[in-house]
């Protein structure tokens, strides 16, 4: 792979038509890739088409790999359209003939204008900013006649140290290929693979478990002829049963936050050093869990969670989708595709212990339930080793939870007023307990007894420097967050919590403005520059003294 990360030429145009001939675009500056153009001086929060251009010396059949961008784009090679991109935050590959061996021009035209159709995966009403940019890495390589295109490692028996390794070949592969597997650089073992796809049960030499306390990673090198595929993986199991979540056979309590992979200066292209810092902060506070809301996570996030021993709930992209989205054939097809891609991309990350989709969909509707069933089936088909869930904000009306392994509720007692719940508005510990117990009666239903139960969102906003004991103050948020963590620690039925949220993140400065001062979702326990509010320190103290 040739990395194309770096500074690209950049031109901003309002209309898609203008870039069709590269000559129509005025490239006025250079911008970083990965990066979000609408956070750069001159283009800040502007809407339109941002055209990125670079030159690549290559020829013949090539594969261009985008790790993730958004919200959508067209890709041109020497002025010819080679593909479009419409699954934000998803990995995408484009195979095409690059032409003769020489320097070529690659254009990626990113369109961040509103697409509020019911087919869109990133419409304007979502509560996180629709930044335009190339969020993640770009690379290109010569496409070989055949290659190892996919390797999946699923731990089978921890005591015996065995794993099921699936290998897929792509291209004009031989009917039978000799595949060599080497763990951690040790002498390889060979197996014969017929028909380009197969699964082998292999023994991992000197097998060590992956756990938050000891996040040990093994490395697997798979070779066939001159083709090599490398991956790391962790030996650990996850099971949802008896109302609990078991990792390596032991019940776990998930304590942590919802984290948007976002930063006010970099958007969704958060530099690795800052990603790592966030995760270190979370771990140092005494937490062990993030919910990667609300889109497939970057390899950077997952690699660091693997290394630091942080559990991850990863989910494909969705947010409060209603009936019109849920009945759009294109929307559903996109949901299926992005969910499959996420499962395949992340399969070898031991940190991912839960997989989900469709945050707060209308799970009370039959069309919602069918989509939940379809997406759960895709996750199971790609990777039967992880429990599946979705965050439900209508647990009392829901009909879709029977389709998943883990019950997850987004609930805001002490913050939002919910007509069904008649929640307390001004939180007091007793009111919160009462509200939480009411939700927990759902988890007590006989049909849900086996399923672990997680509070996937809960919290309240605070404006830094705003003091007192009412909503929006740091004290109020701190009391609420501490009461939530205390409740989760004391309640055996509750498998965990992802508090909403790790840090403040940019939302839209639109109709939400009364509830989103500054155009930010202010429910972070840190502000957007990761400066702790009182709640952060209070929770740190609570977790330290438990
Ligand atoms: C929802 C949603 C979050 C966020 C939150 C809030 O539960 O899932 O993305 O918008 O509400 O702050 O209101």
Boltz pocket constraint, residues with backbone or C-beta under 6 A from the ligand:
constraints:
  - pocket:
      binder: B
      contacts: [[A, 127], [A, 359], [A, 360], [A, 393], [A, 410], [A, 457], [A, 500], [A, 521], [A, 523]]
      max_distance: 6.0
